[in-house]
Amino acid sequence: MSIRSNLWLTPFIFGLAIFITIASPTFSAAGESIEDKPGWMEWGDAYCAAKPVSGGEFRLSWPLYIGLMNPHHMPVLDWQTMAYMYEKLILLDASYRPTIPWLAESWKFLDETTVLMKLRQGVRFHDGSAFNAQSLKRQMEYIMDKDNAAWTRTWIEPLESVEVIDEYTVKWHFKRPWGAFLGTMASVPGFMVSGKALEGDAALAKIKKFEREMISARRNAGDKNDPEKAAAGKKWLAELEKEVSKYSPLAKDAKSLDNYPVGTGPYMLESSSTDNYVLLKRNPDWWFGQTIARAEMPYFEGIKVSVIPDPSVRLANLKAGMLDSVYLDPIQYRVMKNDPNFKLESFPTNWLIFLTFNHAKGPCADIRVRKAISHAIDREALVMGTQFGLGRIANCIYPDDHWAHNPELKPVTYDPELSRKLLSEAGYPNGLTIKGFTLNIPEAEAFAKAVMAMLEKVGIIWRPQFMSIAGMIEPFRKLDYDVIGNLYPFIQEPDHIATMLYDPESPFNNGRSRNEKAVELIRKGRETEDEKERARIYFEMEKVLYDNYEDAWLWYPTVVLAANKRVEGFNLDMFLKYGEGYYFTHPLWFKEGRP
């Protein structure tokens, strides 16, 4: 990982009556803006006294293999690496609002359901194809096609169509007002993927689907005992063969995006080994560096992300010079903070650690049990004991620096006596046993054990299973749990986390929670364009969730990153002040071009 948190994706919605247009700065050869340049357009001594040097392979680690490398397919387990390969239409500023033009140069609301967007010219995907209006339209159609199984399809449900006006201009048409549009385009649906690669990927998927159907068609066609069934089977088979021949030219030489990503980012895939590593190589044609006359960007020749689940092993590799940067476990911060051989940076993230309750069945269907669990947890002690103070106590889903955060809500109090009283009232005077699971990585195990000990003090026995992501799917689908130890990374567009966790139709809710008032507010917030009104709606929605003890929200983590002293180019003040505008335009480098 680079020396930062991968903070991205939260919304800024413009009042439609004003019809604000955001325009991209035009850069001179020296990188100066012809217009007023944004604050992140700084590469002088105020940014870093050292001068960038090209060369070297940057070696990082992540506890899990990246998973699938098509951003629209799940599971993706390493969005950090994905962001090296893919770029978004819009970037976030430091307040998590999508105000920074990136692959989109400008946008303008023509009315409540129409947006005109200008795209950046001269950008090419890693396969050499052009980023343009047609490729953007192709991507949105790919996501909307059910056959492509894009998990992001629900996020762009309000989209009616994308109209190509000219090579670099599109007009977005919505089914209804869509206040979450800009935040969504600054999120995963806005990760631009090669239209050529998407076309090939979709063709491969359709051929596989038809080939599966052909098995049944051939079986029916060969039924000697039922001539009518055999005739229908032959007709069906002929239709399928016709469909296969239609898509075969598109599938020729195509590769699945799950394993062969094709974006516009500063790095592209060189090779990968499942559960071992992902190796990226420098994109010599990265558009941004060329735009500001810094063609040497990005500076590293490559990036290797090794899969190392154990934080102690990651740290040992850093100290041995086998890695250049790692996320530290909080306990490691005390050990490393005074080590003169490494640079350390810490900053808040937009992640959430929480417990997920099953409202649909079991003891947590009773609000008194949910309250008893929530009040039995000493959040301050959790942050101090498991995170060594490196975290902010949560009051609900949005972090305290998020524009949708309700500042009136206070974290749930630690009150074990109240917990025991509530359990007794709920019919469990002698305590109860609850079941569940959490992720099988060391950090999750340490957190779960601390929560288990707190719950046990009030008579609640929780013995979660430690499982892989794949292992969690079936018990989650069947609602075979009471409480899950959970993490939600990258809280950005407020509609996304709200919908994913609390809309009963979401596959990440799966019917485990059905708060009708919250759902009404979620849908209202998704449609409302005015930012102040949206904030008011999300304040109210958080209050509704809070009052119903929908889940037990615990803390927002603080990230600590350590790097060897040869890594240059990170300015924490600029990162905190300018967010993604700074990060994506200021790549790191090695002193003297080597680790």
SENU-128636 format. One record per residue (C-alpha): residue number from 0; residue in three letters; x, y negated, z negated. Coordinates in steps of 0.2 Angstrom, whole numbers. Example, Ala and Ser with C-alpha at 12.3 -4.5 7.8 and 13.67 -1.06 7.14 Angstrom:
2
<0, ALA, <62, 22, -39>>
<1, SER, <68, 5, -36>>
This chain:
595
<0, MET, <0, 0, 0>>
<1, SER, <5, -18, 3>>
<2, ILE, <8, -30, -12>>
<3, ARG, <-10, -34, -13>>
<4, SER, <-28, -27, -16>>
<5, ASN, <-37, -24, 0>>
<6, LEU, <-50, -37, -4>>
<7, TRP, <-63, -39, 10>>
<8, LEU, <-80, -40, 15>>
<9, THR, <-93, -52, 6>>
<10, PRO, <-105, -65, 14>>
<11, PHE, <-107, -83, 18>>
<12, ILE, <-124, -87, 26>>
<13, PHE, <-127, -104, 34>>
<14, GLY, <-143, -113, 32>>
<15, LEU, <-152, -111, 49>>
<16, ALA, <-159, -129, 49>>
<17, ILE, <-141, -135, 50>>
<18, PHE, <-135, -123, 64>>
<19, ILE, <-117, -124, 59>>
<20, THR, <-104, -118, 71>>
<21, ILE, <-88, -111, 65>>
<22, ALA, <-74, -113, 77>>
<23, SER, <-57, -105, 78>>
<24, PRO, <-42, -116, 76>>
<25, THR, <-31, -118, 92>>
<26, PHE, <-13, -115, 88>>
<27, SER, <2, -124, 96>>
<28, ALA, <18, -115, 101>>
<29, ALA, <25, -119, 84>>
<30, GLY, <10, -111, 75>>
<31, GLU, <3, -128, 70>>
<32, SER, <-15, -131, 73>>
<33, ILE, <-20, -144, 85>>
<34, GLU, <-35, -147, 74>>
<35, ASP, <-35, -148, 55>>
<36, LYS, <-25, -132, 51>>
<37, PRO, <-32, -121, 37>>
<38, GLY, <-21, -119, 21>>
<39, TRP, <-16, -102, 25>>
<40, MET, <-7, -108, 41>>
<41, GLU, <9, -110, 31>>
<42, TRP, <25, -101, 35>>
<43, GLY, <38, -113, 29>>
<44, ASP, <47, -114, 12>>
<45, ALA, <30, -117, 3>>
<46, TYR, <26, -99, 8>>
<47, CYS, <43, -91, 6>>
<48, ALA, <60, -97, 6>>
<49, ALA, <67, -82, 14>>
<50, LYS, <65, -80, 33>>
<51, PRO, <57, -65, 41>>
<52, VAL, <67, -51, 47>>
<53, SER, <61, -37, 58>>
<54, GLY, <65, -18, 56>>
<55, GLY, <63, -3, 44>>
<56, GLU, <49, 9, 39>>
<57, PHE, <38, 3, 25>>
<58, ARG, <35, 18, 14>>
<59, LEU, <19, 18, 3>>
<60, SER, <8, 31, -5>>
<61, TRP, <-11, 35, -8>>
<62, PRO, <-19, 48, -20>>
<63, LEU, <-30, 55, -6>>
<64, TYR, <-27, 59, 13>>
<65, ILE, <-36, 46, 24>>
<66, GLY, <-49, 58, 29>>
<67, LEU, <-58, 53, 46>>
<68, MET, <-50, 39, 56>>
<69, ASN, <-66, 34, 64>>
<70, PRO, <-72, 20, 53>>
<71, HIS, <-90, 25, 56>>
<72, HIS, <-89, 43, 51>>
<73, MET, <-87, 49, 33>>
<74, PRO, <-77, 52, 23>>
<75, VAL, <-64, 38, 25>>
<76, LEU, <-53, 39, 9>>
<77, ASP, <-40, 26, 12>>
<78, TRP, <-47, 9, 19>>
<79, GLN, <-30, 1, 16>>
<80, THR, <-22, 11, 30>>
<81, MET, <-38, 9, 41>>
<82, ALA, <-36, -10, 40>>
<83, TYR, <-18, -9, 47>>
<84, MET, <-26, -1, 63>>
<85, TYR, <-43, -10, 64>>
<86, GLU, <-47, -28, 64>>
<87, LYS, <-64, -36, 60>>
<88, LEU, <-74, -50, 69>>
<89, ILE, <-73, -61, 54>>
<90, LEU, <-62, -62, 38>>
<91, LEU, <-65, -67, 21>>
<92, ASP, <-59, -82, 11>>
<93, ALA, <-54, -81, -7>>
<94, SER, <-72, -82, -13>>
<95, TYR, <-77, -67, -3>>
<96, ARG, <-87, -77, 10>>
<97, PRO, <-85, -73, 28>>
<98, THR, <-79, -90, 34>>
<99, ILE, <-63, -86, 44>>
<100, PRO, <-65, -83, 63>>
<101, TRP, <-54, -68, 68>>
<102, LEU, <-59, -57, 83>>
<103, ALA, <-74, -68, 84>>
<104, GLU, <-69, -86, 88>>
<105, SER, <-86, -94, 83>>
<106, TRP, <-104, -91, 80>>
<107, LYS, <-120, -101, 79>>
<108, PHE, <-137, -97, 74>>
<109, LEU, <-149, -102, 88>>
<110, ASP, <-164, -97, 78>>
<111, GLU, <-169, -85, 63>>
<112, THR, <-166, -70, 74>>
<113, THR, <-153, -75, 87>>
<114, VAL, <-134, -79, 85>>
<115, LEU, <-123, -84, 99>>
<116, MET, <-105, -78, 97>>
<117, LYS, <-89, -82, 106>>
<118, LEU, <-75, -69, 106>>
<119, ARG, <-56, -71, 106>>
<120, GLN, <-48, -69, 123>>
<121, GLY, <-32, -59, 127>>
<122, VAL, <-34, -46, 114>>
<123, ARG, <-31, -28, 119>>
<124, PHE, <-35, -11, 110>>
<125, HIS, <-21, 1, 107>>
<126, ASP, <-26, 11, 122>>
<127, GLY, <-23, -4, 133>>
<128, SER, <-42, -8, 136>>
<129, ALA, <-48, -26, 133>>
<130, PHE, <-58, -32, 118>>
<131, ASN, <-73, -41, 126>>
<132, ALA, <-91, -43, 125>>
<133, GLN, <-94, -27, 134>>
<134, SER, <-84, -17, 121>>
<135, LEU, <-93, -26, 107>>
<136, LYS, <-110, -21, 114>>
<137, ARG, <-104, -3, 117>>
<138, GLN, <-99, -2, 99>>
<139, MET, <-115, -8, 92>>
<140, GLU, <-124, 4, 104>>
<141, TYR, <-113, 18, 98>>
<142, ILE, <-117, 15, 80>>
<143, MET, <-136, 14, 83>>
<144, ASP, <-136, 31, 93>>
<145, LYS, <-141, 44, 80>>
<146, ASP, <-131, 57, 90>>
<147, ASN, <-115, 49, 84>>
<148, ALA, <-119, 51, 66>>
<149, ALA, <-112, 34, 61>>
<150, TRP, <-115, 31, 42>>
<151, THR, <-114, 12, 46>>
<152, ARG, <-131, 13, 56>>
<153, THR, <-141, 9, 41>>
<154, TRP, <-131, -7, 39>>
<155, ILE, <-135, -14, 56>>
<156, GLU, <-153, -8, 56>>
<157, PRO, <-160, -26, 58>>
<158, LEU, <-151, -27, 75>>
<159, GLU, <-162, -26, 90>>
<160, SER, <-149, -28, 104>>
<161, VAL, <-133, -36, 109>>
<162, GLU, <-134, -46, 125>>
<163, VAL, <-118, -49, 136>>
<164, ILE, <-118, -68, 142>>
<165, ASP, <-101, -68, 150>>
<166, GLU, <-85, -58, 147>>
<167, TYR, <-82, -66, 130>>
<168, THR, <-99, -72, 124>>
<169, VAL, <-113, -61, 116>>
<170, LYS, <-130, -65, 110>>
<171, TRP, <-136, -55, 95>>
<172, HIS, <-155, -52, 94>>
<173, PHE, <-162, -46, 77>>
<174, LYS, <-179, -38, 73>>
<175, ARG, <-181, -50, 59>>
<176, PRO, <-171, -63, 50>>
<177, TRP, <-155, -55, 44>>
<178, GLY, <-146, -65, 30>>
<179, ALA, <-133, -51, 28>>
<180, PHE, <-127, -52, 46>>
<181, LEU, <-111, -62, 44>>
<182, GLY, <-106, -52, 29>>
<183, THR, <-109, -36, 39>>
<184, MET, <-98, -41, 53>>
<185, ALA, <-85, -45, 40>>
<186, SER, <-87, -27, 35>>
<187, VAL, <-85, -10, 43>>
<188, PRO, <-97, -12, 57>>
<189, GLY, <-86, -27, 62>>
<190, PHE, <-71, -16, 63>>
<191, MET, <-68, -17, 82>>
<192, VAL, <-65, 0, 90>>
<193, SER, <-60, 3, 108>>
<194, GLY, <-76, 4, 119>>
<195, LYS, <-67, 16, 131>>
<196, ALA, <-63, 27, 116>>
<197, LEU, <-80, 26, 109>>
<198, GLU, <-87, 31, 125>>
<199, GLY, <-76, 46, 126>>
<200, ASP, <-80, 51, 108>>
<201, ALA, <-98, 50, 111>>
<202, ALA, <-97, 60, 126>>
<203, LEU, <-87, 74, 117>>
<204, ALA, <-101, 74, 103>>
<205, LYS, <-115, 75, 115>>
<206, ILE, <-107, 89, 125>>
<207, LYS, <-104, 99, 108>>
<208, LYS, <-122, 96, 104>>
<209, PHE, <-128, 103, 121>>
<210, GLU, <-116, 117, 120>>
<211, ARG, <-124, 122, 103>>
<212, GLU, <-141, 121, 111>>
<213, MET, <-136, 132, 126>>
<214, ILE, <-133, 146, 114>>
<215, SER, <-152, 147, 110>>
<216, ALA, <-157, 143, 128>>
<217, ARG, <-146, 157, 135>>
<218, ARG, <-154, 169, 122>>
<219, ASN, <-172, 163, 127>>
<220, ALA, <-167, 165, 146>>
<221, GLY, <-162, 183, 143>>
<222, ASP, <-178, 188, 134>>
<223, LYS, <-184, 203, 145>>
<224, ASN, <-199, 206, 135>>
<225, ASP, <-206, 188, 137>>
<226, PRO, <-206, 182, 155>>
<227, GLU, <-213, 165, 150>>
<228, LYS, <-200, 162, 136>>
<229, ALA, <-187, 168, 148>>
<230, ALA, <-193, 155, 162>>
<231, ALA, <-193, 141, 149>>
<232, GLY, <-176, 146, 143>>
<233, LYS, <-169, 145, 160>>
<234, LYS, <-177, 128, 163>>
<235, TRP, <-170, 122, 147>>
<236, LEU, <-153, 129, 151>>
<237, ALA, <-153, 120, 168>>
<238, GLU, <-157, 104, 159>>
<239, LEU, <-143, 106, 147>>
<240, GLU, <-130, 110, 160>>
<241, LYS, <-136, 95, 169>>
<242, GLU, <-133, 84, 154>>
<243, VAL, <-116, 92, 151>>
<244, SER, <-110, 88, 169>>
<245, LYS, <-116, 70, 166>>
<246, TYR, <-105, 68, 151>>
<247, SER, <-90, 78, 157>>
<248, PRO, <-82, 64, 167>>
<249, LEU, <-83, 53, 151>>
<250, ALA, <-76, 67, 140>>
<251, LYS, <-61, 71, 152>>
<252, ASP, <-45, 66, 143>>
<253, ALA, <-55, 59, 128>>
<254, LYS, <-50, 62, 110>>
<255, SER, <-60, 62, 94>>
<256, LEU, <-59, 45, 85>>
<257, ASP, <-59, 55, 69>>
<258, ASN, <-41, 60, 72>>
<259, TYR, <-35, 47, 85>>
<260, PRO, <-40, 29, 80>>
<261, VAL, <-40, 15, 93>>
<262, GLY, <-41, -2, 86>>
<263, THR, <-33, -19, 89>>
<264, GLY, <-23, -20, 73>>
<265, PRO, <-4, -24, 70>>
<266, TYR, <-1, -5, 68>>
<267, MET, <-7, 11, 77>>
<268, LEU, <-6, 29, 74>>
<269, GLU, <10, 39, 78>>
<270, SER, <6, 55, 69>>
<271, SER, <-3, 62, 54>>
<272, SER, <-3, 78, 43>>
<273, THR, <-18, 82, 33>>
<274, ASP, <-16, 80, 14>>
<275, ASN, <2, 75, 18>>
<276, TYR, <5, 59, 27>>
<277, VAL, <-1, 46, 40>>
<278, LEU, <13, 38, 50>>
<279, LEU, <10, 21, 59>>
<280, LYS, <20, 12, 72>>
<281, ARG, <21, -6, 76>>
<282, ASN, <9, -13, 89>>
<283, PRO, <21, -23, 100>>
<284, ASP, <6, -32, 108>>
<285, TRP, <-2, -38, 93>>
<286, TRP, <-12, -53, 98>>
<287, PHE, <-10, -64, 83>>
<288, GLY, <9, -65, 82>>
<289, GLN, <9, -70, 101>>
<290, THR, <-5, -83, 98>>
<291, ILE, <6, -92, 86>>
<292, ALA, <23, -89, 95>>
<293, ARG, <29, -77, 82>>
<294, ALA, <29, -61, 93>>
<295, GLU, <40, -52, 80>>
<296, MET, <25, -50, 70>>
<297, PRO, <22, -37, 62>>
<298, TYR, <40, -35, 55>>
<299, PHE, <41, -17, 50>>
<300, GLU, <44, -5, 64>>
<301, GLY, <32, 8, 55>>
<302, ILE, <22, 12, 40>>
<303, LYS, <22, 29, 32>>
<304, VAL, <8, 32, 19>>
<305, SER, <12, 48, 9>>
<306, VAL, <-2, 57, 0>>
<307, ILE, <4, 58, -19>>
<308, PRO, <-11, 61, -31>>
<309, ASP, <-1, 60, -47>>
<310, PRO, <4, 42, -52>>
<311, SER, <19, 48, -62>>
<312, VAL, <26, 57, -46>>
<313, ARG, <22, 41, -36>>
<314, LEU, <32, 30, -49>>
<315, ALA, <47, 43, -49>>
<316, ASN, <47, 42, -30>>
<317, LEU, <48, 23, -31>>
<318, LYS, <62, 23, -43>>
<319, ALA, <71, 36, -33>>
<320, GLY, <70, 24, -17>>
<321, MET, <58, 36, -8>>
<322, LEU, <44, 24, -8>>
<323, ASP, <45, 5, -6>>
<324, SER, <28, 0, -15>>
<325, VAL, <16, 9, -26>>
<326, TYR, <0, 5, -36>>
<327, LEU, <4, 8, -55>>
<328, ASP, <-6, 17, -67>>
<329, PRO, <-10, 4, -81>>
<330, ILE, <1, 13, -94>>
<331, GLN, <16, 12, -82>>
<332, TYR, <14, -7, -82>>
<333, ARG, <22, -8, -99>>
<334, VAL, <36, 3, -93>>
<335, MET, <40, -7, -77>>
<336, LYS, <36, -25, -81>>
<337, ASN, <53, -29, -87>>
<338, ASP, <63, -18, -75>>
<339, PRO, <74, -30, -65>>
<340, ASN, <75, -18, -50>>
<341, PHE, <57, -20, -45>>
<342, LYS, <44, -34, -41>>
<343, LEU, <27, -33, -50>>
<344, GLU, <11, -42, -46>>
<345, SER, <-6, -40, -54>>
<346, PHE, <-22, -47, -49>>
<347, PRO, <-41, -44, -50>>
<348, THR, <-50, -33, -38>>
<349, ASN, <-68, -32, -32>>
<350, TRP, <-70, -14, -37>>
<351, LEU, <-82, -7, -50>>
<352, ILE, <-80, 8, -62>>
<353, PHE, <-97, 14, -69>>
<354, LEU, <-108, 29, -73>>
<355, THR, <-122, 34, -61>>
<356, PHE, <-138, 40, -70>>
<357, ASN, <-150, 52, -62>>
<358, HIS, <-167, 44, -65>>
<359, ALA, <-176, 57, -55>>
<360, LYS, <-175, 72, -67>>
<361, GLY, <-167, 77, -83>>
<362, PRO, <-164, 67, -99>>
<363, CYS, <-158, 51, -90>>
<364, ALA, <-176, 49, -83>>
<365, ASP, <-180, 42, -100>>
<366, ILE, <-174, 24, -102>>
<367, ARG, <-170, 27, -120>>
<368, VAL, <-157, 40, -116>>
<369, ARG, <-149, 29, -103>>
<370, LYS, <-149, 15, -116>>
<371, ALA, <-142, 27, -129>>
<372, ILE, <-127, 32, -117>>
<373, SER, <-124, 14, -112>>
<374, HIS, <-123, 7, -130>>
<375, ALA, <-112, 22, -135>>
<376, ILE, <-98, 16, -124>>
<377, ASP, <-86, 3, -131>>
<378, ARG, <-81, -6, -115>>
<379, GLU, <-68, -17, -123>>
<380, ALA, <-60, -2, -131>>
<381, LEU, <-61, 7, -114>>
<382, VAL, <-52, -7, -105>>
<383, MET, <-39, -9, -119>>
<384, GLY, <-36, 10, -121>>
<385, THR, <-36, 17, -103>>
<386, GLN, <-32, 1, -94>>
<387, PHE, <-21, -8, -107>>
<388, GLY, <-31, -23, -105>>
<389, LEU, <-30, -23, -86>>
<390, GLY, <-48, -26, -81>>
<391, ARG, <-63, -37, -84>>
<392, ILE, <-78, -30, -93>>
<393, ALA, <-93, -28, -81>>
<394, ASN, <-111, -34, -84>>
<395, CYS, <-118, -27, -68>>
<396, ILE, <-113, -23, -50>>
<397, TYR, <-105, -40, -44>>
<398, PRO, <-88, -45, -51>>
<399, ASP, <-88, -62, -60>>
<400, ASP, <-79, -70, -46>>
<401, HIS, <-92, -64, -33>>
<402, TRP, <-105, -77, -27>>
<403, ALA, <-119, -65, -31>>
<404, HIS, <-114, -62, -49>>
<405, ASN, <-127, -67, -62>>
<406, PRO, <-117, -76, -76>>
<407, GLU, <-132, -76, -88>>
<408, LEU, <-130, -57, -91>>
<409, LYS, <-119, -51, -105>>
<410, PRO, <-110, -34, -105>>
<411, VAL, <-120, -21, -114>>
<412, THR, <-115, -21, -132>>
<413, TYR, <-107, -7, -141>>
<414, ASP, <-119, -1, -154>>
<415, PRO, <-118, 18, -159>>
<416, GLU, <-131, 16, -172>>
<417, LEU, <-144, 10, -159>>
<418, SER, <-138, 24, -148>>
<419, ARG, <-142, 37, -162>>
<420, LYS, <-159, 29, -165>>
<421, LEU, <-164, 29, -147>>
<422, LEU, <-159, 47, -145>>
<423, SER, <-170, 52, -159>>
<424, GLU, <-185, 42, -152>>
<425, ALA, <-182, 51, -136>>
<426, GLY, <-184, 68, -144>>
<427, TYR, <-165, 72, -147>>
<428, PRO, <-162, 69, -166>>
<429, ASN, <-148, 82, -165>>
<430, GLY, <-140, 75, -150>>
<431, LEU, <-140, 82, -132>>
<432, THR, <-129, 89, -118>>
<433, ILE, <-129, 81, -101>>
<434, LYS, <-120, 88, -85>>
<435, GLY, <-111, 79, -71>>
<436, PHE, <-95, 77, -62>>
<437, THR, <-81, 65, -57>>
<438, LEU, <-66, 64, -45>>
<439, ASN, <-52, 76, -48>>
<440, ILE, <-38, 64, -49>>
<441, PRO, <-28, 59, -65>>
<442, GLU, <-34, 42, -66>>
<443, ALA, <-53, 48, -66>>
<444, GLU, <-49, 62, -78>>
<445, ALA, <-41, 49, -91>>
<446, PHE, <-57, 38, -90>>
<447, ALA, <-69, 52, -91>>
<448, LYS, <-61, 60, -107>>
<449, ALA, <-62, 43, -115>>
<450, VAL, <-80, 41, -111>>
<451, MET, <-83, 59, -117>>
<452, ALA, <-75, 55, -134>>
<453, MET, <-86, 40, -136>>
<454, LEU, <-102, 49, -131>>
<455, GLU, <-98, 63, -143>>
<456, LYS, <-98, 51, -158>>
<457, VAL, <-117, 48, -156>>
<458, GLY, <-121, 67, -152>>
<459, ILE, <-120, 66, -133>>
<460, ILE, <-110, 80, -126>>
<461, TRP, <-104, 77, -108>>
<462, ARG, <-92, 89, -100>>
<463, PRO, <-90, 83, -82>>
<464, GLN, <-83, 94, -68>>
<465, PHE, <-68, 87, -60>>
<466, MET, <-72, 89, -41>>
<467, SER, <-65, 84, -24>>
<468, ILE, <-76, 73, -13>>
<469, ALA, <-81, 87, -3>>
<470, GLY, <-86, 97, -18>>
<471, MET, <-97, 83, -24>>
<472, ILE, <-109, 82, -9>>
<473, GLU, <-120, 97, -13>>
<474, PRO, <-123, 94, -31>>
<475, PHE, <-126, 76, -27>>
<476, ARG, <-138, 80, -13>>
<477, LYS, <-148, 92, -24>>
<478, LEU, <-148, 79, -39>>
<479, ASP, <-139, 93, -49>>
<480, TYR, <-132, 81, -62>>
<481, ASP, <-137, 69, -76>>
<482, VAL, <-122, 57, -76>>
<483, ILE, <-108, 54, -63>>
<484, GLY, <-91, 45, -67>>
<485, ASN, <-91, 34, -52>>
<486, LEU, <-81, 20, -43>>
<487, TYR, <-87, 8, -30>>
<488, PRO, <-72, 0, -20>>
<489, PHE, <-73, -17, -11>>
<490, ILE, <-89, -26, -17>>
<491, GLN, <-91, -38, -2>>
<492, GLU, <-108, -41, 6>>
<493, PRO, <-120, -40, -8>>
<494, ASP, <-133, -31, 2>>
<495, HIS, <-121, -16, 5>>
<496, ILE, <-118, -11, -13>>
<497, ALA, <-136, -15, -18>>
<498, THR, <-143, -5, -4>>
<499, MET, <-131, 10, -5>>
<500, LEU, <-134, 12, -24>>
<501, TYR, <-152, 7, -27>>
<502, ASP, <-162, 9, -11>>
<503, PRO, <-170, 27, -13>>
<504, GLU, <-168, 30, 6>>
<505, SER, <-149, 27, 5>>
<506, PRO, <-139, 43, 6>>
<507, PHE, <-129, 36, -8>>
<508, ASN, <-145, 35, -18>>
<509, ASN, <-153, 51, -12>>
<510, GLY, <-169, 47, -22>>
<511, ARG, <-160, 48, -39>>
<512, SER, <-166, 30, -43>>
<513, ARG, <-182, 21, -38>>
<514, ASN, <-184, 4, -45>>
<515, GLU, <-197, -4, -34>>
<516, LYS, <-194, -22, -40>>
<517, ALA, <-176, -20, -37>>
<518, VAL, <-179, -13, -19>>
<519, GLU, <-191, -27, -15>>
<520, LEU, <-177, -40, -20>>
<521, ILE, <-164, -30, -11>>
<522, ARG, <-174, -31, 5>>
<523, LYS, <-178, -50, 2>>
<524, GLY, <-160, -53, 0>>
<525, ARG, <-155, -44, 16>>
<526, GLU, <-167, -55, 26>>
<527, THR, <-165, -72, 18>>
<528, GLU, <-152, -84, 27>>
<529, ASP, <-150, -98, 14>>
<530, GLU, <-136, -94, 3>>
<531, LYS, <-142, -103, -12>>
<532, GLU, <-159, -93, -11>>
<533, ARG, <-149, -77, -8>>
<534, ALA, <-139, -80, -24>>
<535, ARG, <-155, -83, -34>>
<536, ILE, <-162, -67, -27>>
<537, TYR, <-147, -57, -32>>
<538, PHE, <-146, -65, -49>>
<539, GLU, <-164, -59, -51>>
<540, MET, <-160, -42, -44>>
<541, GLU, <-146, -39, -56>>
<542, LYS, <-157, -44, -71>>
<543, VAL, <-170, -31, -65>>
<544, LEU, <-156, -18, -64>>
<545, TYR, <-149, -23, -81>>
<546, ASP, <-165, -23, -90>>
<547, ASN, <-169, -5, -84>>
<548, TYR, <-152, 1, -88>>
<549, GLU, <-151, 8, -70>>
<550, ASP, <-133, 13, -73>>
<551, ALA, <-119, 10, -85>>
<552, TRP, <-107, -3, -78>>
<553, LEU, <-90, -3, -87>>
<554, TRP, <-76, -13, -79>>
<555, TYR, <-69, -21, -64>>
<556, PRO, <-51, -16, -62>>
<557, THR, <-35, -26, -61>>
<558, VAL, <-22, -20, -48>>
<559, VAL, <-4, -19, -53>>
<560, LEU, <8, -16, -38>>
<561, ALA, <27, -13, -39>>
<562, ALA, <39, -15, -25>>
<563, ASN, <57, -13, -22>>
<564, LYS, <67, -30, -22>>
<565, ARG, <70, -29, -4>>
<566, VAL, <52, -32, 1>>
<567, GLU, <49, -50, 5>>
<568, GLY, <35, -61, 10>>
<569, PHE, <22, -60, -3>>
<570, ASN, <15, -76, -11>>
<571, LEU, <2, -72, -24>>
<572, ASP, <-3, -90, -26>>
<573, MET, <-8, -91, -7>>
<574, PHE, <-16, -74, -8>>
<575, LEU, <-27, -79, -22>>
<576, LYS, <-31, -96, -14>>
<577, TYR, <-34, -90, 4>>
<578, GLY, <-39, -72, 3>>
<579, GLU, <-39, -62, 19>>
<580, GLY, <-35, -78, 29>>
<581, TYR, <-18, -77, 21>>
<582, TYR, <-15, -58, 20>>
<583, PHE, <-19, -53, 38>>
<584, THR, <-8, -68, 44>>
<585, HIS, <7, -65, 33>>
<586, PRO, <14, -48, 35>>
<587, LEU, <28, -42, 24>>
<588, TRP, <46, -38, 29>>
<589, PHE, <62, -31, 22>>
<590, LYS, <77, -41, 17>>
<591, GLU, <90, -38, 31>>
<592, GLY, <77, -28, 40>>
<593, ARG, <79, -11, 30>>
<594, PRO, <72, -4, 14>>
